[in-house]
Amino acid sequence: MLIPITREKFDELIPLIASAEQYQYYWGKTEDFLRRALISFVLVVIIFIVGSILGKGAEPIRLIAQIIGGLYWFWSPIYSASVQNARYRRLPYCCFWRGKIFDVYLTEEIVRTQEEVDKLGRLLKVENRERRINIDVGDKQGYLAKIQAPVAPVHRSLKPGQAVELLVLSNNRNLDRNINVTDAYIPRLNLWVGLYPYVRRDVFWDVREQLRYRYGKSKNNPPPRPRPQSRARRPLGF
């Protein structure tokens, strides 16, 4: 079921400035915070040195630059989330979509590749892998998309046939090709699944409640979407 969303409501669903969930996502782990803190310190030192060279005339600019640089650890997650949101906010068409889970399975994905030198001086390429839960979602019209997320114990409850809700976005008015999807909400489990929390939770819940009372089942009957090609899958073990 596809229901168009107004631009005004869409701008609330995917905000210009980072939501609490998005800020937390980019805040990261302790090592991420320490990296940002180190960058903040280096920026303050560099700005101080440059300001000293320029003399007293540059003191007001130096003070402002030091404050901005010193707070890099704080505003960097906001900036990163805003850039991520902008990718979807540029798309002109958005719909609320409701369907069901077709399949649930695990995969291992390469999340980072780095080069290291071993004891013999050889350059080695090291791949950091992450186990992810995958859910294929669709409706009566066929397959829509695959949603991924890092594996968590709560994902044990995901089952084929469960209802799923998300936003579908595209440059195409009919949303029949080159679509993008947000993180998905599983009403039965009150669970969000996705790699990045695009959607503001509170606004989404308000929208879904309004639509639940306003609309019934869709009468549209477009041609089925193709199912994804079969692949080797691992049993669900957490």
N, C-alpha and C positions, 0 to 999 in steps of 0.2 A: 504494500500500500504506500503510495507516494502522495504527500500533501504539500503543496507549495508553502513556503515560509516568506513573509514579507521581509524586505531589506532591513527595515527598522528592527524587527525581532532577530534577524540573522546577526546584526551587529551586536546585539546583546548576548546571543548564544556563543559567538566566538569574539571575545572582547579585543579592543585595541591594546589595552594595557593588561598585563598578566593577571589572571585570577589567582586565588590562593593555591589551588591545586597545581597550576602551571608554575608558579613561583617555587613551590616545594619541589617540583620535578627538576627544575634547573638549579636549585640549591645544591642538589646532589649529596654526596657522602662527605665524610670528614676530610678526605684527601682533596676533594674538589674545593671545599672552603679554604683549606690551607693554601692551595694553589692560587686562589683569588686574593687571599690576604698577602701572599708574597708579591703578587703583581701590584697590589695597592702600595705596598712599601716601596717597591722599586720606582713606581711612578712618582711618589712623593719626593724621593731622593733626587730623581732626574729633574723634576720641576724646580726643586730648591736650587740645584746647581745651575740650571739655565737661568733662573731668576737672579741669582747672585751675579752672574756674568753680565746680564742686561742692566743691572743697577736698580736704584730706588724708583725710577720711573715705571718699572714693570711690576712693582710690589702688589698693586690691586689685582692685576691679571694673575700674578703668581699665586696669590692667596686663593682666588677662585679655582684655579687649576689644581692646586693642592687639595682643596676640599673635594673636588670631583674625583681626582685620582685616588685620594685616601678612602673614598666611599665606593671604590670599584667593586669591592667584595659584596657590597649590598645591592647596587643597582645592576650589576651584570646579569643576574638571573631575570630581572624584569626586561632588560633589553633583549636577551636571547629569546624569551617567550614571545615578546612582541613581534620579533622578526619571524618566528615560526608561525604565529597567528596570521601575519600579513600574507603568507602564501595562500591561505584559504580565503581570506577576506577579499582578495582580488577577484575571486570567481563570482560572476554575476548572478548565478542561479542556485537556489538551495531548496531542498525539500526535506520534510520529516518522513522517514521511512520506517515501516514496521514489517517484520517478516519472522523467520524462524531460523534456528541453527540447523544446517544440513549435516555437518560433520565436525568432530573435535579430534585433534591429534597433536602430537608433539614433534618438534623439529629442533635441530641445532643450527644456529645461525652465526656466521662470523660477524662480530660487532667491531673488531679492531684488529688491524695488522701492524706489527711493529718489527723493526730490525734490531737484533742484538748480536754482540760479538761473544763467541764462546772462549774457553780457556786457550784454545789453539789459534785464536785470532781469526777464525772463520766467521763470516757474516751469515747469520741465520735469520730467517723470516718466521716470526712467531705469530700465530693466529689465536686471538682470544675469542672463544665461542660462548654462546649463551643459549640455554635451553628455553624454548618459547612454546607457549600454548597457541594453537591455531584453531580458529573457528571459521568454517565456510558458512556464509549466510545467504539466504535467498527467500523467495516467496513463490506464489503461484505462477509468476511469470518466469521463474527460473533462478539460476545462480546470480548473485550480485557481487560479492567481494569476499576477500579473506581478511580477517582481523587477527593480529598477533599481539602477544603481550608476554613479558617475562613470566616464567612459570612461578606460581604461588600455590600453597596448599588449598586455598579457597576455590581454585579452578577444578578441584575434584568433582564439584557439584554440577559442572557444565555437561549438558546432555543434548544430543540431537533432538529436535522437535521443540525445544524451549523457545519462547518468544524473544525477539531481539529488536531493539530500536536504536536508530542512529540518524545522522544527517548525511544526505547525499548532495554533493556539490559538483558543478560542471560549468564549462564555458558554453555548453550547448543547451538550448532552451528545453529540449525534450529529455535531457539527461539520459540519453541512450548510448552514449559513447564518451570515452575519456573522462570517466567519473572519478571523483575523490570521495572518500568516506571518512567520517570522524571515528573516535572511539565509540564503542557500542555499550548500550545499557541493557541488562538482562533483568526485566521487572520481577520475575519470580524469585530471583536470588538477591535483588537489590544490589547488583554487582556491575561495575564498569570494567570493560575489557578493552585494552588498547595500549599502544606504545607511548602515546602522548595524550594528555587530557585536554583535547581541543575545546570541549564543550563546558560551559559554565553549568554546574550541576543544578543550582537553584532555578535558573531560568529554564533549563530543559524540563524540569519536573513541572513547572508552571505551564509550559507549552503543551506537554503531553496530556495534562489534565484537561486543558481547554479543548484540545483536539479530540480527546476521548468522548466528550459529550457532544461535540459538534458534528463529527463525521461517523459514517458507518463504513461498511466494507467498500473497497474501490470496485467500480464497474468496468474499469479499463482492462483491455485484454491485449497488450502488445505481444509480439512474438517472443518465445522463450529465449533467455540468455543462455549461452553455452556453459556447461559445467566445466570446471577446471580439469586438466589432464590428470590422470591417476599418477600417484607417486608412491615411493616406498615410505611407509609410515611405521612409527614406533608405537608400541602399546603405551597407554597412559600410566606412567609410574612416577610418583613424586618423591 
